Each structure stands twice: as structure tokens, then as C-alpha cells.
Amino acid sequence: MKRAKITLLRHGECEGGAIFRGQTDVALTATGVAQMQHALTQVTAPITHVFSSPLQRCFGFSLATAQALSVPLQALTALQEIDFGLWDGQSFERIYQQSPQAFDAYWRDPWASENTPEAGEALSDFNARVETGLMAITDALWLQVNNDAALNQQAELEPHALVVTHGGVMRCLMGYVLNAGQSSGLFANLALPYAAIMSLDVYWTDNVEAALQGHDNNPQFKVSFTLHWPQTAAMPVR
């Protein structure tokens, strides 16, 4: 069995307060940067790749990390947060005051297309692009696994991707790996703090090359995952 690892890191605290941040491109606060820096100290396995949302609350930290570790960095638009449309960048309080029924309906069932904010991205579309992003990452890890094998390397280090992204992306990936379907609870009832960490073990079966015959040599055909539940690295007391 061939293996790799993915560590997902949510961005830290951002400027703007309690808003539908979505694709509004706000910066991290100083606290947010410190949260992410501390969270990274809890990642013990060596990182071989960094993937990031292109939004600045993720990408700036990703760039600094990739440069410090001398590993490749790739920004993927598939890893961006959901687009809340006309709600994007607006405060929760303002939207609730203006449209309480629409606000409540969205959080009660965000999967229903009729509850999508005006000009926003349907959750089903968001979920599909996030899964596409995951497959792009696993494809890159698969290539690394096979390059090592082609060079007859008994690599001591499994390929390990750090993925710096958003809460909504991480919730979609939880649903995908756990086969949870269109669970509203992952969005309405699951607390996912800033700088939360979630990891995935990635597996390909030993006979994957034979299994892929007739399947366009798509490495996604036999990939599977094990999820390690989100964790938050507690900030040290000063």
C-alpha cells in the first residue's frame, strides 16, 4: 500500500469582525498570524508540499511557510471559501436585521438551492469544486510516490501536503471523507476554530496500477482516506 498525508490548516483570525467573509479578501490580524504559527508547531511530520487558497488570509502564510521549508507552493482556486454573493463582506447582524427569514433558512438548510444568497455560490457547486481541489492535491502526492518508486528510493518520508484553507472547505472535506452526504450539521452545528488542524491519511492499494487498467490511468480511482478529527493548538499562556 502506498501512502501520503494531508494536513489542513484553517486560517487564523481576520480583520473585519463577524462577517460573511467568503471571498472578501481580508488580511489576518496579528493574533491570526500568531495562531497559525503556533498551530504549525504542532505539525510534526516533515512537509513536502504546500497548497493554499489564493485569498490573502491563507496565501501570505503559505508563501512564508513554503519559502522557510524550501518546498513547492501551489495556489488552487478550488480551495477558496464559498462565495456568499450579496452577503459577502456584510456583517451577520446586518444581514439578520435586513433578511431574518433568509438568514435562518440558509443556516437551517444551506444545501437547498432556494436558500442560496442572491448572486452567491450554491453549496452543491462549492462542494464539487472543493472535491476537485482534493483530487488535484492527491494527484500531486501520487506523482511524488511514483517518482520515488521509479528511482528505487525507500523513502523514509511519506509525501505530506500542508493545505492552508478555510472553514467551509474543511467542512466539505469532512463530509466527503466521512460519506456524510448533504449534512447541514457540518455547517450549522460544528465549531471549527481559527487555526484548527485536520489531517487525512491517504492510501493507494499496492495493485493500483493493475486496478487502473481501463480507467484512463486516473489515480483517483483507488484512493481512500482516513480522517483525524479537527484539533486546535492551544496558544501558550503569556
PLY file of the C-alpha trace (Angstrom):
ply
format ascii 1.0
element vertex 238
property float x
property float y
property float z
element edge 237
property int vertex1
property int vertex2
end_header
0.00 0.00 0.00
1.26 3.46 -0.94
0.62 6.27 1.49
0.75 10.03 1.89
-0.57 12.61 4.32
-2.56 15.83 4.05
-2.70 18.35 6.90
-5.39 21.00 6.55
-4.94 24.26 8.44
-7.69 26.83 8.72
-6.56 30.46 8.54
-6.37 32.47 11.75
-8.38 35.43 12.98
-9.08 38.02 10.29
-9.82 41.69 10.05
-13.46 42.69 9.66
-15.06 41.03 12.67
-18.17 38.84 12.47
-18.91 38.97 8.75
-19.79 36.64 5.90
-16.13 36.65 4.91
-16.45 34.26 1.99
-14.32 35.53 -0.88
-13.91 39.01 0.59
-10.13 39.27 0.59
-9.30 40.49 4.08
-5.97 40.24 5.89
-5.09 38.32 9.03
-4.83 40.17 12.31
-1.59 39.90 14.29
-3.41 37.41 16.51
-4.40 35.41 13.44
-0.81 35.14 12.27
0.29 34.03 15.75
-2.48 31.42 15.85
-1.32 29.89 12.59
2.33 30.00 13.53
1.59 28.19 16.77
-0.63 25.64 15.04
2.18 24.84 12.61
4.44 23.88 15.52
2.02 21.04 16.25
2.60 19.51 12.80
5.42 17.05 13.44
5.72 15.18 10.14
8.02 16.91 7.60
6.10 18.87 4.97
6.95 18.20 1.32
4.31 20.33 -0.44
2.20 23.39 0.39
-1.16 24.09 -1.24
-3.16 27.21 -0.49
-6.27 29.19 -1.15
-5.20 32.28 -3.11
-7.01 34.59 -0.68
-4.52 36.61 1.36
-5.62 35.29 4.76
-4.23 31.94 3.60
-1.71 32.67 0.88
0.60 35.04 2.75
1.19 32.47 5.49
1.53 29.68 2.91
4.17 31.59 0.95
6.24 32.30 4.04
5.98 28.68 5.15
6.92 27.23 1.75
9.91 29.57 1.50
11.09 28.72 5.02
10.84 24.98 4.30
12.13 25.21 0.69
9.16 23.20 -0.61
6.90 23.87 -3.62
3.80 26.02 -3.20
0.69 25.88 -5.38
-2.35 28.15 -5.05
-5.62 26.46 -6.01
-8.79 28.47 -6.62
-10.71 25.32 -5.67
-9.54 25.91 -2.08
-11.19 29.35 -1.79
-14.05 29.85 0.64
-17.63 29.79 -0.63
-18.90 32.95 -2.35
-21.79 34.41 -0.33
-22.83 36.70 -3.18
-24.54 39.88 -1.99
-23.96 38.81 1.61
-20.21 38.58 1.14
-18.37 41.06 3.33
-21.54 42.03 5.24
-21.92 41.54 8.98
-24.06 38.71 10.30
-26.03 41.23 12.33
-26.79 43.41 9.31
-27.98 40.51 7.16
-30.09 39.15 10.00
-31.71 42.54 10.56
-32.39 43.02 6.85
-33.42 39.47 5.93
-34.10 37.35 9.05
-36.10 34.68 7.22
-33.46 34.24 4.51
-30.72 34.19 7.14
-32.46 31.49 9.18
-33.35 29.42 6.12
-29.74 29.38 4.92
-28.35 28.12 8.20
-31.18 25.64 8.62
-30.58 24.09 5.18
-27.71 25.64 3.19
-27.91 22.81 0.62
-31.31 23.92 -0.67
-30.70 25.96 -3.81
-33.56 28.32 -2.98
-31.73 29.30 0.23
-28.52 30.36 -1.54
-27.84 34.08 -1.01
-28.52 36.24 -4.07
-25.64 36.01 -6.58
-23.96 33.51 -4.25
-22.42 30.12 -4.89
-24.70 27.13 -4.32
-23.32 24.84 -1.64
-23.55 21.86 -4.02
-21.32 23.72 -6.52
-18.91 24.73 -3.75
-18.74 21.14 -2.55
-17.97 19.88 -6.05
-15.10 22.32 -6.58
-13.63 21.51 -3.15
-13.62 17.81 -4.05
-11.88 18.72 -7.32
-9.24 20.52 -5.29
-8.73 17.49 -3.07
-8.22 15.28 -6.10
-5.66 17.73 -7.54
-3.72 17.50 -4.29
-3.85 13.70 -4.17
-2.74 13.56 -7.82
0.35 15.61 -6.92
1.10 13.33 -3.98
0.59 10.26 -6.18
3.15 11.58 -8.65
5.64 12.04 -5.82
5.02 8.50 -4.55
5.61 7.07 -8.01
8.67 9.23 -8.69
10.24 7.85 -5.54
9.38 4.32 -6.62
10.78 4.89 -10.12
14.08 5.98 -8.57
14.05 2.86 -6.37
14.03 5.05 -3.29
12.99 3.56 0.01
11.79 6.95 1.13
11.73 7.40 4.87
9.35 10.32 4.46
5.87 9.96 3.07
4.76 12.85 0.85
2.99 15.31 3.14
0.94 18.25 1.91
0.12 21.22 4.10
-3.16 22.71 2.83
-3.95 26.21 4.11
-7.61 26.95 3.55
-10.98 27.93 5.03
-13.56 26.57 7.41
-16.13 25.87 4.71
-13.59 23.93 2.65
-12.65 21.80 5.66
-16.31 21.07 6.40
-16.89 19.92 2.81
-13.86 17.64 3.01
-15.12 16.15 6.28
-18.41 15.37 4.60
-16.66 13.80 1.62
-14.30 11.58 3.59
-16.96 10.54 6.11
-19.55 10.00 3.37
-21.88 12.30 5.29
-23.77 13.47 2.22
-25.55 16.80 2.37
-25.30 17.24 6.12
-26.43 20.66 7.32
-24.93 19.91 10.72
-21.37 20.19 9.43
-22.08 23.85 8.66
-24.58 24.86 11.34
-23.51 22.83 14.36
-19.79 22.08 14.13
-17.41 24.54 15.77
-14.20 24.87 13.79
-11.94 27.45 15.46
-9.40 29.66 13.76
-6.15 27.80 13.03
-7.85 24.43 13.53
-5.95 21.45 12.17
-7.45 18.40 10.44
-5.40 15.65 8.86
-6.06 12.98 6.27
-4.13 9.78 5.72
-4.14 8.99 2.00
-3.88 5.41 0.76
-3.48 3.75 -2.61
-3.64 -0.04 -2.86
-0.47 -1.91 -3.86
-2.08 -3.20 -7.04
-3.33 0.24 -8.07
-1.52 0.10 -11.43
-3.37 -3.07 -12.39
-6.65 -1.79 -11.00
-6.40 1.34 -13.10
-6.32 -0.51 -16.42
-9.33 0.63 -18.37
-9.85 3.65 -16.13
-7.77 6.22 -18.04
-4.90 5.78 -15.59
-6.72 8.02 -13.15
-5.03 7.78 -9.73
-8.24 8.93 -8.09
-9.82 5.56 -8.90
-8.35 3.72 -5.92
-7.53 6.46 -3.44
-9.03 6.32 0.04
-8.76 8.46 3.16
-8.81 8.29 6.94
-9.72 11.50 8.76
-8.19 12.61 12.03
-10.70 14.85 13.78
-10.03 18.59 13.93
-7.83 19.85 16.68
-6.88 23.30 17.86
-3.38 24.07 19.05
-3.82 26.00 22.30
-1.89 29.24 22.37
0.72 29.37 25.13
-0.17 31.45 28.17
1.94 34.58 28.46
0 1
1 2
2 3
3 4
4 5
5 6
6 7
7 8
8 9
9 10
10 11
11 12
12 13
13 14
14 15
15 16
16 17
17 18
18 19
19 20
20 21
21 22
22 23
23 24
24 25
25 26
26 27
27 28
28 29
29 30
30 31
31 32
32 33
33 34
34 35
35 36
36 37
37 38
38 39
39 40
40 41
41 42
42 43
43 44
44 45
45 46
46 47
47 48
48 49
49 50
50 51
51 52
52 53
53 54
54 55
55 56
56 57
57 58
58 59
59 60
60 61
61 62
62 63
63 64
64 65
65 66
66 67
67 68
68 69
69 70
70 71
71 72
72 73
73 74
74 75
75 76
76 77
77 78
78 79
79 80
80 81
81 82
82 83
83 84
84 85
85 86
86 87
87 88
88 89
89 90
90 91
91 92
92 93
93 94
94 95
95 96
96 97
97 98
98 99
99 100
100 101
101 102
102 103
103 104
104 105
105 106
106 107
107 108
108 109
109 110
110 111
111 112
112 113
113 114
114 115
115 116
116 117
117 118
118 119
119 120
120 121
121 122
122 123
123 124
124 125
125 126
126 127
127 128
128 129
129 130
130 131
131 132
132 133
133 134
134 135
135 136
136 137
137 138
138 139
139 140
140 141
141 142
142 143
143 144
144 145
145 146
146 147
147 148
148 149
149 150
150 151
151 152
152 153
153 154
154 155
155 156
156 157
157 158
158 159
159 160
160 161
161 162
162 163
163 164
164 165
165 166
166 167
167 168
168 169
169 170
170 171
171 172
172 173
173 174
174 175
175 176
176 177
177 178
178 179
179 180
180 181
181 182
182 183
183 184
184 185
185 186
186 187
187 188
188 189
189 190
190 191
191 192
192 193
193 194
194 195
195 196
196 197
197 198
198 199
199 200
200 201
201 202
202 203
203 204
204 205
205 206
206 207
207 208
208 209
209 210
210 211
211 212
212 213
213 214
214 215
215 216
216 217
217 218
218 219
219 220
220 221
221 222
222 223
223 224
224 225
225 226
226 227
227 228
228 229
229 230
230 231
231 232
232 233
233 234
234 235
235 236
236 237
